[in-house]
Structures are given as C-alpha cells and as structure tokens.
Amino acid sequence: MEEYMLPCLSKKLFGIDCFGCGIQRAVVLLFHGEFEAAFYMYPAIYSMFLFFLFIGINFLDKTRNYHKIIVAFGIITAIMMVTSYFYKLLYY
C-alpha cells in the first residue's frame, strides 16, 4: 500500500519531516483496525478526525452552531501536530 502514497516534498527536498508526515500511514492503519499504531504513527489523527467530522456536521446541520467545537478541535489538533513534530524532530 505504501507504494501508492504521496511522497512528502519537504522530506524529499530538505530531508526533514513536515507537520503532516505520517498521516497517510496513520489513516491506512485506522482502516486496518490498528488504532494504537495509528496514534503512534500520527498522534493528531483522532482530533483531526473529530475536527473534520464536526466540519461536515456543521455543513449538513444548519440549525445548530458548531463553530466553538470546530475552533476547539482545530486548536487541539494544531497543538498536537506541533508537539508531535518537535518530539519527532528532537528524539528520532
């Protein structure tokens, strides 16, 4: 499956990972039911999933206001992405 994934241009051009490195493999691991491995591959996968889920719900359900939830999950996802990026950068 990995031969069909998009390459990371940051890694190819500069030799360092980007903030999204590992997300494709984490999604594949989710589809295979390996939830813990998906988290270790890309820790922001679950918060990002909830972020996009609420964006979709907001698009479909116009009667409620989901903006605070969307902003909260967006902030949580961004913090997790930055934290995991620097952890990977420093310790791997």
Secondary structure, 3 states (H helix, E strand, C coil): CHHHCCCCHHHHHHCCCCCCCCHHHHHHHHHCCCHHHHHHHCCCHHHHHHHHHHHHHHHHCCCCCCHHHHHHHHHHHHHHHHHHHHHHHHHC
